[in-house]
Amino acid sequence: MKASPTPFLYSAEAAPTEHAPGDILLHFKNRSLPMLGPGGPARELAFLSPLLESPNGFTPGGWLPVLLGSGTGAALEKLTTLCRERLGPDFPLAVVDRERPILEVSRLREQYASYPGIIWLSADEPGEILRHLSAWQARNGDKPFFPFLNPLYTRLNREFYAPLKESLDASRSFNLWGKTAYAKFTTAVPRLLLLTSKYFLMGEIQAACKRLGYEHELLQIPRGETGSAEFVESLLEAVLRFKPDFIFTINHLGVDKEGILSALLERLRLPIASWFVDNPFLVLGHYDNLVSDWTAIFTWDADNVANLRAMGFSRVMYLPLGADIHRFHPPRPGYSPPPEWRADVSFVGNSMVEKVRAKLHCLADHQDLLHNYQTLAAEFAASDMRSVRAFLQTCRQELASLYENLPDPKNCLDYEALLTWEATRQYRLDCIGGILPFNPLIVGDKSWKLLLKDTPLPWRYHREVSYYDDLPLLYPASTINFNCTSKQMKGAVNQRVFDVPATGSFCLTDKREQLEALLEPGKEIVCYATPEEARELTARYLRDDAARKQIAMAGRKRIEADHSYDRRLTTLVDAMRSFF
């Protein structure tokens, strides 16, 4: 599904004769606005002041003018006159205008149709506009852009026009194309530009780069719009100075949904590697403009590969999660865990209650889709379908049409997350039932108290703990570490399958199709298929100390040999070298 174009919240008509000649009236819900008003054409010409005040700066062949918003035509007429005088009759000029109500009244596209050098761009996504502009720029000798933005158009659609202006300004401030035409992957040591965020994996990747001797730099992802001029300029500065072989990010963080960064990297011929360690379709599934031949997608779930290729990504590779064996390792001799951490059986994980509640709030205006959502989530969990979208289209077609016609792609993502999180909530609660006879320690959010308040069996609660500081020491404090995987990954394995064995601890996890290629069940890890089997295996391995310790030791050796982040990063770099 493609992002829906921004709806036009106004209508347009030619202004009555008492207004400025050629003026156009815009009618909004509660008011009307003349495009020119009392100032007449001079008002529209004002945004050309950088050119009009310094006409000598407009030299033949010096740069490529881009008009963002054709308006009533006053600025376009002035710009074409100056271009013709200084550049000749075949002058290049790009006009970006997606305001169809205004264009239908102004008829400017028809009026200027005979000008051979003018191109009109009206796509609904900034990223798509940038791709067209880049191709036009390449045909015109890679001269820098010089954008002129009609300020009225930012009032009509700021999310469309403002990022375009900022990106064009940023690219104009650098002499880009000659400087970025450097060869990639020319040395044995790769150069990585890491888009950093607070996501837990980036620290591990940076540490792996240091251990492997990979040249790398960090570029902080801003909290605001990643398509902003500040971020684009800092990215271009880093590219020109550091000359990376490729950019690396986690879960497409830093890549704006409008496609501005993708279009820029495509023009720079600079690859980007995005390692998805969560559901990629909650990011990519509703925005076609993120597809690029210069993007390589790595996914922790092998089930995603075919669907990602079907979306148009030509370079997709399965890359499972791993462990930071320098942080998750057996405790040092003499370590004694806090008494509250000691347990025969423990489970660390989220109850999903608040996550479900948050999505219900987001979808409060779509009650037709929320009816019986709990039953629907259970049906999705029991089905063979790997995604909510496929499940709806195959098993609940009456709801699929409601889902497909949601007004905003974000609503679709919220609905997919709702059913996924609710399915996970139900599944985890069911699995936990298998270990309740053993007085388990449940480590997580407070909503576990709500879910388990009516159980007659004893259990202990511990608040959420720090992934980095506490978990490496908490896992060894339990005789058995119990795991049940989120329903966002029906075939893949989660982080705990790697982290628990890395500490030399015993892991009892639910069966997953992709597990056997990573760890050998029965020898390096133990798997259950049902809560009843989980109960039987828990009782067995609590009794059999020798077998439990042997499996934990074998699991640790396998993680060290095959599943460290150093191994994962080496695989990714080799793939990028092969791809590009």
DODRENRO-513991 format. One line per 4 residues: their letters; for each residue x negated, y negated, z negated of C-alpha. Coordinates in pm, whole numbers. Example, Ala and Ser with C-alpha at 12.3 -4.5 7.8 and 13.67 -1.06 7.14 Angstrom:
BEGIN
as> -1230,450,-780  -1367,106,-714
***
This chain:
BEGIN
mkas> 0,0,0  -135,-336,93  -115,-641,-131  204,-829,-60
ptpf> 154,-1170,100  227,-1466,-122  591,-1564,-63  666,-1911,66
lysa> 833,-2103,-214  938,-2389,12  1093,-2468,348  980,-2736,593
eaap> 1145,-2976,837  1048,-3282,1040  1086,-3593,825  1355,-3852,914
teha> 1250,-4161,1110  1218,-4381,801  916,-4175,695  565,-4202,837
pgdi> 544,-4095,1204  486,-3723,1231  554,-3661,863  692,-3326,744
llhf> 922,-3277,446  866,-2976,220  1170,-2860,23  1107,-2673,-302
knrs> 1368,-2537,-538  1422,-2860,-731  1255,-3130,-524  1131,-3241,-183
lpml> 781,-3362,-96  658,-3551,212  320,-3428,334  202,-3780,423
gpgg> 428,-4010,225  378,-4389,210  7,-4356,286  83,-4221,632
pare> -193,-4050,837  -461,-4221,627  -361,-3999,337  -439,-3685,535
lafl> -760,-3830,679  -897,-3892,330  -1031,-3540,287  -1247,-3590,598
spll> -1435,-3866,416  -1767,-3668,395  -1770,-3670,773  -1621,-4016,836
espn> -1850,-4189,588  -2165,-4025,724  -2102,-3974,1095  -2474,-3935,1163
gftp> -2465,-3617,956  -2244,-3461,1219  -2510,-3359,1468  -2450,-3142,1776
ggwl> -2500,-2776,1696  -2580,-2848,1331  -2293,-2666,1164  -1952,-2507,1216
pvll> -1649,-2708,1101  -1370,-2515,928  -1040,-2689,863  -847,-2535,576
gsgt> -489,-2648,634  -388,-2817,959  -130,-3039,785  69,-3272,1005
gaal> -213,-3284,1260  -370,-3621,1175  -691,-3468,1038  -701,-3207,1313
eklt> -675,-3474,1581  -955,-3680,1426  -1176,-3374,1384  -1127,-3255,1742
tlcr> -1199,-3605,1875  -1529,-3624,1689  -1621,-3267,1787  -1553,-3340,2155
erlg> -1757,-3662,2146  -2062,-3504,1984  -2047,-3136,2090  -1873,-3144,2426
pdfp> -1542,-2996,2544  -1620,-2639,2427  -1690,-2736,2066  -1639,-2465,1797
lavv> -1373,-2529,1532  -1193,-2285,1302  -852,-2372,1161  -730,-2162,868
drer> -359,-2200,804  -115,-1933,688  169,-2177,607  417,-2055,865
pile> 702,-2289,763  476,-2591,830  330,-2454,1153  679,-2388,1290
vsrl> 758,-2757,1246  422,-2908,1347  376,-2684,1656  2,-2754,1626
reqy> -104,-2407,1736  86,-2450,2058  -39,-2808,2102  -405,-2703,2073
asyp> -376,-2369,2250  -570,-2501,2552  -881,-2588,2347  -1122,-2300,2420
giiw> -1343,-2345,2114  -1068,-2356,1852  -979,-2036,1667  -673,-2013,1442
lsad> -679,-1777,1143  -367,-1695,943  -424,-1360,767  -272,-1321,423
epge> -593,-1231,236  -900,-1458,183  -1132,-1160,235  -986,-1090,577
ilrh> -1021,-1459,673  -1388,-1450,564  -1454,-1146,781  -1312,-1325,1085
lsaw> -1511,-1638,1001  -1831,-1435,963  -1782,-1275,1304  -1713,-1620,1454
qarn> -2022,-1755,1279  -2236,-1476,1424  -2108,-1559,1774  -2212,-1920,1718
gdkp> -2573,-1870,1619  -2518,-1822,1244  -2492,-2196,1185  -2372,-2293,838
ffpf> -2004,-2355,769  -1880,-2703,687  -1532,-2665,532  -1271,-2939,498
lnpl> -981,-2859,265  -648,-3036,287  -577,-3084,-88  -204,-3039,-38
ytrl> -269,-2678,59  -421,-2594,-279  -91,-2706,-430  96,-2477,-194
nref> -126,-2172,-248  -431,-2224,-471  -513,-1851,-492  -560,-1843,-115
yapl> -727,-2171,-17  -943,-2256,-320  -1150,-1931,-314  -1206,-1977,59
kesl> -1336,-2330,11  -1563,-2224,-275  -1707,-1930,-81  -1772,-2138,229
dasr> -1935,-2413,21  -2154,-2155,-153  -2271,-1998,171  -2342,-2345,317
sfnl> -2570,-2433,25  -2805,-2147,120  -2978,-2082,450  -2845,-1730,422
wgkt> -2863,-1521,727  -3228,-1561,817  -3338,-1506,458  -3119,-1203,393
ayak> -3216,-1018,710  -3475,-819,517  -3510,-443,556  -3359,-228,281
ftta> -3510,88,123  -3857,32,268  -4046,150,-43  -4033,457,-264
vprl> -3924,246,-561  -3565,119,-515  -3447,-229,-611  -3106,-249,-781
lllt> -2901,-559,-860  -2673,-454,-1147  -2341,-634,-1192  -2326,-626,-1569
skyf> -2025,-627,-1797  -1939,-493,-2140  -1837,-157,-1993  -2011,116,-2192
lmge> -2202,275,-1903  -2400,-23,-1780  -2639,-14,-2075  -2714,351,-1997
iqaa> -2781,269,-1632  -3016,-14,-1723  -3206,212,-1964  -3227,484,-1697
ckrl> -3370,229,-1450  -3644,145,-1698  -3732,510,-1761  -3734,591,-1390
gyeh> -3940,284,-1300  -3669,140,-1073  -3693,-233,-1007  -3371,-394,-1127
ellq> -3210,-723,-1224  -2891,-800,-1411  -2618,-1035,-1290  -2346,-1115,-1542
iprg> -1989,-1077,-1419  -1792,-1390,-1516  -1479,-1369,-1726  -1284,-1570,-1470
etgs> -1236,-1517,-1098  -1521,-1320,-944  -1457,-1493,-613  -1543,-1829,-769
aefv> -1813,-2055,-630  -2021,-2015,-948  -2032,-1636,-919  -2089,-1636,-543
esll> -2373,-1885,-576  -2539,-1690,-858  -2508,-1372,-653  -2658,-1533,-343
eavl> -2941,-1682,-546  -3021,-1341,-695  -3010,-1173,-352  -3242,-1429,-195
rfkp> -3489,-1417,-484  -3486,-1049,-582  -3403,-893,-240  -3228,-582,-373
dfif> -3180,-264,-171  -2823,-248,-299  -2584,-376,-564  -2455,-143,-834
tinh> -2132,-177,-1032  -1902,37,-1246  -1535,78,-1154  -1561,-199,-892
lgvd> -1608,-459,-1167  -1707,-788,-1008  -1535,-706,-678  -1237,-938,-639
kegi> -913,-794,-504  -897,-1066,-237  -1202,-907,-73  -1424,-1217,-82
lsal> -1726,-1035,-227  -1680,-736,8  -1668,-969,308  -1976,-1157,191
lerl> -2179,-839,137  -2070,-710,475  -2199,-1030,635  -2523,-1001,436
rlpi> -2551,-635,540  -2612,-559,173  -2470,-229,42  -2283,-196,-285
aswf> -2250,124,-488  -1945,149,-711  -1935,440,-956  -1579,507,-1069
vdnp> -1563,670,-1410  -1189,597,-1442  -903,636,-1198  -1014,450,-880
flvl> -659,422,-748  -559,195,-1036  -805,-50,-879  -823,33,-509
ghyd> -490,194,-432  -297,-120,-350  -550,-347,-179  -652,-253,175
nlvs> -890,-547,207  -1147,-385,-26  -1244,-125,234  -1586,-190,390
dwta> -1852,18,565  -2104,-145,330  -1934,-2,23  -2023,342,-115
iftw> -1780,493,-365  -1896,746,-624  -1624,916,-828  -1643,1125,-1143
dadn> -1346,1332,-1022  -1398,1551,-715  -1023,1551,-654  -1047,1183,-556
vanl> -1291,1226,-267  -1044,1318,8  -795,1046,-87  -1065,780,-101
ramg> -1180,877,248  -819,867,366  -801,507,238  -1077,416,483
fsrv> -1394,438,272  -1648,611,493  -1908,678,224  -1764,867,-73
mylp> -1944,1110,-303  -1858,1315,-612  -2076,1209,-907  -1961,1349,-1243
lgad> -2015,1184,-1576  -2326,1260,-1780  -2485,1205,-2120  -2735,961,-2260
ihrf> -2961,1228,-2409  -3177,958,-2565  -2883,847,-2780  -2680,1168,-2805
hppr> -2922,1426,-2943  -2940,1659,-3246  -2971,1470,-3576  -3313,1416,-3724
pgys> -3429,1658,-3995  -3282,1569,-4331  -2977,1390,-4190  -2671,1417,-4413
pppe> -2340,1289,-4272  -2099,1087,-4487  -1852,1313,-4673  -1555,1165,-4487
wrad> -1704,1280,-4156  -1751,1643,-4257  -1491,1878,-4114  -1439,2232,-3990
vsfv> -1256,2087,-3688  -1233,1730,-3564  -1081,1545,-3272  -1189,1201,-3153
gnsm> -948,1025,-2920  -670,774,-2864  -308,862,-2933  -202,656,-2625
vekv> 97,516,-2818  -4,151,-2786  -117,197,-2426  229,330,-2337
rakl> 399,50,-2529  195,-214,-2345  297,-76,-2004  662,-62,-2108
hcla> 638,-431,-2192  482,-510,-1853  765,-328,-1675  1052,-463,-1887
dhqd> 1215,-621,-1580  1233,-286,-1397  1456,-77,-1620  1570,136,-1326
llhn> 1221,291,-1321  1193,324,-1698  1500,544,-1740  1389,886,-1873
yqtl> 1021,793,-1827  922,1044,-2097  1084,1332,-1909  930,1208,-1586
aaef> 584,1195,-1747  623,1553,-1868  720,1662,-1516  413,1486,-1375
aasd> 189,1656,-1633  330,1999,-1543  301,1944,-1168  3,2022,-945
mrsv> 3,1662,-817  -315,1474,-895  -164,1125,-875  161,964,-986
rafl> 221,833,-634  193,1181,-479  417,1322,-753  690,1064,-689
qtcr> 675,1105,-312  692,1484,-337  908,1554,-642  1107,1238,-714
qela> 1177,1073,-382  1472,878,-525  1225,696,-753  947,674,-497
slye> 1138,413,-295  1195,199,-607  827,230,-691  708,145,-339
nlpd> 931,-164,-332  810,-317,-657  744,-689,-593  380,-694,-703
pknc> 103,-437,-657  24,-484,-1027  371,-351,-1110  287,-35,-916
ldye> -38,5,-1108  144,-51,-1437  399,218,-1352  130,469,-1254
allt> -54,395,-1579  268,425,-1782  344,777,-1661  -22,880,-1687
weat> -62,751,-2043  272,895,-2156  181,1233,-2003  -150,1216,-2189
rqyr> 22,1122,-2516  252,1422,-2496  -27,1657,-2390  -267,1550,-2664
ldci> 0,1583,-2931  80,1933,-2805  -288,2035,-2801  -350,1895,-3150
ggil> -79,2134,-3269  -321,2418,-3196  -575,2298,-3454  -339,2169,-3725
pfnp> -362,2495,-3926  -730,2411,-3992  -682,2076,-4171  -847,1882,-3885
livg> -1006,1538,-3900  -838,1307,-3645  -1051,1006,-3553  -872,734,-3359
dksw> -607,463,-3368  -351,427,-3647  -66,552,-3429  -181,909,-3498
klll> -20,860,-3840  309,791,-3665  284,1089,-3431  189,1336,-3705
kdtp> 395,1196,-3993  644,1485,-3992  398,1774,-3969  407,1997,-4277
lpwr> 42,2094,-4225  -242,1895,-4387  -474,1683,-4176  -710,1391,-4237
yhre> -724,1055,-4063  -1029,838,-3994  -1022,502,-3820  -1183,453,-3479
vsyy> -1564,461,-3483  -1834,303,-3267  -1922,501,-2956  -2287,402,-2967
ddlp> -2358,385,-3341  -2132,651,-3492  -2036,923,-3245  -2389,1064,-3197
llyp> -2391,1133,-3573  -2024,1220,-3618  -2019,1512,-3373  -2283,1715,-3564
asti> -2079,1667,-3884  -1805,1899,-3749  -1830,2274,-3710  -1601,2255,-3404
nfnc> -1544,1942,-3194  -1205,1971,-3026  -1135,1805,-2689  -821,1753,-2479
tskq> -855,1556,-2157  -650,1265,-2027  -392,1342,-1758  -556,1084,-1532
mkga> -801,1366,-1452  -628,1698,-1400  -933,1871,-1256  -1227,1668,-1388
vnqr> -1393,1662,-1729  -1430,1368,-1965  -1723,1211,-2147  -1692,1431,-2457
vfdv> -1775,1748,-2261  -2126,1603,-2208  -2177,1407,-2530  -2088,1680,-2781
patg> -2329,1948,-2643  -2597,1679,-2604  -2600,1647,-2985  -2646,2023,-3022
sfcl> -2285,2056,-3144  -2011,2303,-3051  -1733,2185,-2816  -1394,2352,-2766
tdkr> -1229,2190,-2463  -928,2241,-2237  -985,2425,-1910  -1057,2211,-1605
eqle> -1126,2326,-1250  -1445,2123,-1218  -1593,2238,-1549  -1748,2566,-1429
alle> -1980,2384,-1188  -2116,2179,-1480  -2127,2413,-1782  -2078,2789,-1806
pgke> -1765,2869,-2011  -1829,3119,-2287  -2205,3060,-2283  -2255,2681,-2290
ivcy> -1904,2564,-2386  -1573,2727,-2484  -1239,2656,-2312  -873,2706,-2402
atpe> -569,2708,-2173  -288,2665,-2429  -250,2538,-2786  -204,2898,-2896
eare> -536,2997,-2739  -699,2692,-2897  -581,2817,-3238  -721,3166,-3176
ltar> -1059,3037,-3051  -1090,2791,-3340  -1037,3070,-3592  -1283,3297,-3409
ylrd> -1570,3048,-3383  -1526,2920,-3738  -1598,3277,-3848  -1880,3354,-3602
daar> -2167,3122,-3694  -2425,3296,-3474  -2216,3287,-3154  -2113,2926,-3215
kqia> -2471,2806,-3268  -2597,3001,-2966  -2338,2835,-2741  -2415,2492,-2883
magr> -2789,2539,-2822  -2733,2660,-2465  -2503,2366,-2397  -2768,2124,-2521
krie> -3032,2274,-2290  -2799,2254,-1989  -2715,1890,-2056  -3084,1801,-2085
adhs> -3170,1983,-1764  -2884,1882,-1535  -2657,1615,-1678  -2859,1321,-1807
ydrr> -2799,970,-1675  -3149,976,-1530  -3040,1268,-1311  -2715,1090,-1216
lttl> -2889,767,-1120  -3151,953,-917  -2873,1129,-727  -2693,800,-662
vdam> -3007,623,-537  -3092,913,-306  -2739,899,-168  -2758,524,-110
rsff> -3089,566,71  -2929,833,288  -2612,630,352  -2782,303,442
***
